[in-house]
């Protein structure tokens, strides 16, 4: 199972990078801009004349590539391009407007410009005379069985297939009050082609007081592994994110480096050392990630004398107390307080792309004992780039990875 997970993780990383290399010349024109985008267009014009790029240019280009790839693979490329009907209630639209005004990420525009995807499902239903209500009930029964067995990924596949092959006609995105004060749940109300309806609960809760968007199961919104502080425009990983099952190896970084620079642009450093009969690796990153700027600190280990670059994400028992700050000039754009974690990170949604060398990363990591402290400090001293400095206070190591002028 471990070998399968490693192979699947590497395959997903390589396929993602390869798919992102699809020529942008072939994509259709950008969807019509929403009226509230005027000031953002002025900002983009300023960036363009200054010789730089905005996140909006990068991200919407990415969406156009994905839309083109979908239409190509589904056989709809030669048919008229249609959007799937989506409506958004005022509360959620208010959050989206705040994010758009501060980061160029117009979620309303994205949701209302989703491609029409029902044609393959509708064709199969008509050809084979499928009773969609009966088929959906069977898919959902299998989904529940798999969920009870802890096979959440496979259960989600059956959930999606059950809804998709029912031929979706439209969707209303609503915010429903919960029994918790100031908290609403995002609910999708689907209407199917045969007239039946269904409510889907993707697992997104919005706290209007704190601005947090999260999932109560600890696995991140919609199972992505990430929650979001909307008021801070900050995305961060949960402890039990799905990425934890896939460890880390150098191939993941290589797949990112060969993908187009409008996807991400970051730098990384690895510190490897032996401790408690295991090989450890503490890795740090800083740079731009799709629509965000930010940084990461990850903890990994494995049995001694293992071949290759693959490391497991540490267990709960091996997690350490860590903090993270990412600084641009005199502004701290990411600040994650000290907490027990295996992968502390923060990704700030901003209007402009910041080069990795323009960012300073500061982190603190509390070691378990003096032996681990010394082993880690020696690993920093041996790192080939020699551009990460550190100080210690008791068992805590304070890292500083300065920007390069």
C-alpha positions in Angstrom: 0.0 0.0 0.0 2.8 2.4 0.8 4.5 1.7 -2.6 1.2 2.3 -4.3 0.6 5.6 -2.5 4.1 6.8 -3.4 3.7 5.8 -7.1 0.2 7.5 -7.2 1.5 10.7 -5.6 4.4 11.0 -8.1 2.2 10.1 -11.0 -0.4 12.8 -10.0 2.4 15.4 -9.6 3.9 14.6 -13.1 0.5 14.5 -14.8 -0.5 17.8 -13.3 2.6 19.4 -14.4 2.3 18.0 -17.9 -1.3 19.0 -18.3 -0.5 22.6 -17.3 1.9 22.8 -20.2 -1.0 22.8 -22.7 -0.5 25.7 -25.0 -2.4 28.7 -23.9 -2.8 29.9 -27.5 -5.5 27.3 -28.0 -7.8 28.3 -25.1 -11.0 30.3 -25.7 -11.3 33.9 -24.8 -11.7 34.9 -21.1 -15.3 35.1 -19.8 -16.8 38.6 -19.7 -15.6 40.6 -16.7 -18.0 41.3 -13.9 -18.9 45.0 -13.4 -17.1 45.2 -10.1 -13.8 44.4 -11.8 -13.1 47.9 -13.0 -10.6 48.9 -10.3 -8.8 45.5 -10.7 -8.6 46.1 -14.4 -6.9 49.4 -13.8 -4.5 47.7 -11.4 -3.7 45.0 -14.0 -3.1 47.7 -16.6 -0.6 49.3 -14.2 1.2 46.0 -13.6 1.3 45.3 -17.3 2.9 48.6 -18.2 5.3 48.2 -15.3 6.6 45.0 -16.9 5.1 42.6 -14.3 2.1 40.3 -13.9 -0.8 40.1 -11.6 -2.3 37.0 -10.0 -5.5 37.5 -12.0 -3.6 37.1 -15.3 -2.0 33.9 -14.0 -5.0 32.3 -12.4 -7.6 33.0 -15.0 -5.2 31.8 -17.7 -4.9 28.6 -15.7 -8.7 28.3 -15.6 -9.0 28.8 -19.4 -6.5 26.0 -19.9 -8.4 23.7 -17.7 -11.7 24.6 -19.4 -10.1 23.9 -22.8 -8.8 20.5 -21.7 -12.2 19.5 -20.4 -14.0 20.4 -23.6 -11.3 18.6 -25.6 -11.5 15.4 -23.5 -15.3 15.4 -23.3 -15.8 15.8 -27.1 -17.5 19.2 -26.7 -14.8 21.3 -28.3 -16.7 21.7 -31.6 -20.0 22.5 -29.8 -21.1 26.0 -28.6 -19.4 26.8 -25.3 -22.1 27.1 -22.6 -21.9 27.9 -18.9 -23.6 25.8 -16.2 -26.4 27.8 -14.5 -25.3 28.8 -11.0 -26.9 31.3 -8.6 -25.2 32.6 -5.4 -27.1 34.0 -2.4 -26.2 37.5 -1.1 -24.3 36.4 2.1 -21.8 34.3 0.1 -21.6 36.9 -2.6 -20.6 39.4 0.0 -17.7 37.3 1.0 -16.7 36.8 -2.6 -16.8 40.6 -3.2 -14.5 41.2 -0.3 -12.0 38.7 -1.5 -12.2 40.0 -5.1 -11.6 43.6 -4.0 -8.5 42.6 -2.0 -6.9 39.9 -4.1 -8.3 39.9 -7.7 -9.8 36.4 -7.0 -13.4 36.8 -8.2 -15.1 33.6 -6.9 -18.5 34.8 -8.1 -17.1 35.1 -11.6 -15.5 31.6 -11.4 -18.7 29.9 -10.2 -21.0 31.6 -12.7 -18.6 30.7 -15.6 -18.3 27.0 -14.9 -18.5 25.0 -18.2 -21.6 23.0 -19.0 -20.6 19.4 -18.3 -23.9 17.5 -18.6 -23.7 16.4 -22.3 -21.8 13.1 -21.8 -24.0 12.1 -18.9 -27.2 13.1 -20.8 -26.0 11.1 -23.8 -25.5 7.9 -21.8 -28.8 8.3 -20.0 -30.7 8.6 -23.2 -28.8 5.8 -25.0 -29.3 3.2 -22.3 -32.6 4.5 -20.8 -31.1 4.9 -17.3 -33.5 5.6 -14.4 -31.4 8.4 -12.9 -33.2 8.4 -9.5 -32.7 4.7 -9.0 -29.1 4.9 -10.2 -28.3 7.7 -7.8 -29.9 5.9 -4.9 -27.7 2.9 -5.6 -24.5 5.0 -5.9 -25.3 6.8 -2.6 -25.9 3.4 -0.9 -22.4 2.3 -2.0 -21.0 5.7 -0.9 -22.4 5.2 2.6 -21.0 1.7 2.9 -17.5 2.9 1.8 -17.7 5.8 4.2 -18.5 3.6 7.1 -15.4 1.5 6.2 -13.2 4.6 6.3 -12.7 4.7 2.5 -13.5 8.3 2.2 -11.8 8.9 -1.2 -13.7 6.1 -2.9 -16.9 7.1 -1.2 -16.5 10.6 -2.7 -16.1 9.1 -6.2 -19.5 7.3 -5.9 -21.0 10.5 -4.5 -19.8 12.5 -7.5 -20.8 9.8 -10.0 -24.3 9.5 -8.5 -24.9 13.3 -8.9 -23.2 13.7 -12.3 -25.0 10.9 -14.1 -28.3 12.2 -12.8 -27.8 15.0 -15.3 -27.5 18.2 -13.3 -29.6 21.1 -14.7 -28.7 24.0 -12.3 -27.3 24.8 -8.9 -28.1 27.3 -6.1 -25.2 28.1 -3.7 -26.8 29.0 -0.4 -25.6 29.8 3.2 -27.8 28.0 5.8 -27.7 29.0 9.5 -26.5 26.4 11.9 -27.1 25.8 15.6 -23.8 27.6 16.2 -23.9 31.4 16.5 -22.5 33.3 13.5 -21.9 30.1 11.6 -23.5 29.2 8.3 -23.1 26.0 6.2 -22.6 26.3 2.5 -25.3 24.0 0.9 -25.6 23.3 -2.9 -29.2 22.8 -4.0 -29.1 20.8 -7.3 -31.9 20.5 -9.8 -31.8 17.6 -12.2 -33.0 17.3 -15.7 -35.9 15.0 -14.7 -37.2 17.6 -12.2 -35.9 16.0 -9.0 -33.8 18.0 -6.5 -31.1 17.3 -4.0 -29.1 19.1 -1.3 -25.3 18.5 -1.3 -23.2 19.4 1.7 -19.6 19.9 0.5 -18.3 20.5 4.0 -17.8 24.3 4.2 -18.7 26.3 7.2 -18.5 30.1 7.3 -18.0 32.0 10.6 -19.0 35.6 10.0 -17.4 36.7 13.3 -13.9 35.3 12.8 -14.0 35.1 9.0 -12.9 31.4 9.0 -14.1 29.0 6.3 -13.5 25.5 7.4 -14.7 21.9 7.6 -15.7 20.4 11.0 -14.1 17.1 10.3 -10.6 18.5 10.4 -9.8 17.6 6.8 -10.2 21.0 5.2 -12.9 22.5 3.1 -14.4 20.0 0.6 -11.7 17.6 1.6 -9.0 19.7 0.1 -6.8 19.7 3.2 -7.0 23.5 3.5 -9.1 26.0 5.5 -9.2 29.7 4.8 -9.2 32.9 6.9 -11.3 35.1 4.6 -10.7 38.3 6.5 -7.0 37.7 6.4 -7.1 36.2 2.8 -5.0 33.4 4.2 -5.1 29.7 3.2 -3.5 27.1 5.5 -3.3 23.3 5.8 -5.1 21.2 8.5 -3.2 18.6 10.5 -5.2 15.8 8.9 -5.0 16.9 5.3 -5.0 14.2 2.7 -1.5 15.2 1.6 -0.2 13.6 4.8 -0.8 10.1 3.3 1.6 10.8 0.4 4.8 11.9 2.3 7.3 13.9 0.3 10.1 13.3 -2.2 12.2 15.4 -4.6 9.9 14.4 -7.5 7.1 16.6 -6.2 9.3 19.7 -6.4 10.7 18.7 -9.8 7.2 18.4 -11.1 6.4 21.9 -9.9 9.6 23.3 -11.4 8.9 22.0 -14.9 5.3 23.3 -14.9 4.7 26.8 -16.3 5.8 29.7 -14.2 2.3 31.1 -14.1 1.4 28.1 -11.9 3.9 28.6 -9.1 7.4 29.9 -8.4 9.1 29.0 -5.1 12.5 28.1 -3.6 13.1 25.3 -1.1 15.8 24.1 1.3 16.2 20.6 2.9 17.9 19.8 6.2 18.6 16.1 6.7 19.8 14.5 9.9 19.7 11.3 12.0 17.8 11.2 15.3 16.3 8.4 17.5 17.1 5.6 15.0 15.4 7.4 12.1 16.4 9.6 9.2 14.7 13.0 9.5 14.2 15.8 7.0 12.9 19.3 7.8 12.1 21.2 4.6 11.2 24.9 4.1 9.7 26.7 1.1 8.9 30.3 0.1 7.4 31.9 -3.0 4.3 32.3 -5.0 1.7 29.5 -5.3 -1.0 30.0 -8.0 -2.9 32.9 -6.5 -1.0 33.3 -3.2 2.4 34.2 -1.8 3.6 32.3 1.2 5.8 29.7 2.8 6.0 26.3 4.4 7.8 24.2 7.0 7.4 20.4 6.8 8.5 17.5 9.0 9.4 14.1 7.6 11.2 11.0 8.7 11.8 7.3 7.7 13.6 4.2 8.7 17.4 4.3 8.5 19.3 3.2 5.3 16.3 3.7 3.1 17.0 4.2 -0.6 15.7 7.2 -2.6 14.4 10.6 -1.6 11.0 9.6 -0.3 10.1 10.5 3.4 7.0 9.8 5.4 5.1 12.7 7.0 5.7 12.4 10.7 3.2 10.7 13.0 1.3 12.6 15.7 3.9 11.5 18.2 6.7 13.0 16.2 5.0 16.4 15.5 6.8 19.5 16.8 5.7 22.9 17.9 6.4 25.3 15.1 5.6 28.8 14.0 6.0 30.6 10.6 6.3 34.2 9.4 6.7 35.3 5.7 7.8 38.9 5.3 7.9 41.2 2.3 9.9 44.3 2.9 8.5 45.7 6.2 5.1 43.9 5.9 4.4 40.5 7.4 2.1 38.8 4.9 1.9 35.5 6.7 1.9 34.9 10.4 1.1 31.4 11.8 1.4 31.2 15.6 3.3 28.3 17.3 1.4 25.0 17.2 1.9 21.3 17.1 1.9 20.3 13.4 3.8 18.3 10.8 3.4 20.9 8.0 2.9 24.5 9.2 2.2 26.8 6.3 0.3 29.9 5.1 -0.6 31.2 1.7 -1.7 34.8 1.4 -4.0 35.9 -1.5 -2.7 39.1 -2.9 -3.0 41.2 -6.0 0.6 40.8 -7.2 3.1 38.0 -7.7 6.1 38.2 -5.4 9.4 36.6 -6.4 10.7 34.1 -3.9 13.9 36.1 -3.4 11.9 39.1 -2.4 10.5 37.2 0.6 12.0 36.5 4.0 11.0 33.4 5.9 11.2 33.1 9.6 10.3 30.0 11.6 10.6 28.5 15.0 10.8 24.8 15.7 10.9 23.4 19.2 13.1 20.3 19.3 12.4 17.3 21.5 15.7 17.2 23.3 19.3 18.4 23.2 20.4 15.6 20.9 17.8 16.5 18.3 18.7 20.2 18.6 22.4 19.6 17.8 21.6 17.2 14.9 19.3 19.7 13.3 21.7 22.7 13.7 24.5 20.6 12.1 22.2 19.9 9.2 21.6 23.6 8.7 25.4 24.2 8.8 25.9 21.5 6.1 23.2 22.8 3.7 24.9 23.6 0.4 23.4 27.1 -0.2 24.4 28.4 3.3 21.7 31.1 3.1 19.6 30.0 6.1 20.8 31.3 9.5 19.6 30.4 13.0 19.7 31.1 16.7 18.7 28.9 19.6 16.9 29.5 22.9 16.7 26.4 25.0 15.4 23.7 22.7 13.8 26.1 20.2 15.6 26.9 16.9 14.8 30.2 15.2 15.4 30.1 11.4 15.8 33.1 9.1 15.9 32.7 5.4 16.6 36.2 4.1 15.5 37.6 0.7 18.3 38.3 -1.8 18.6 41.8 -3.1 
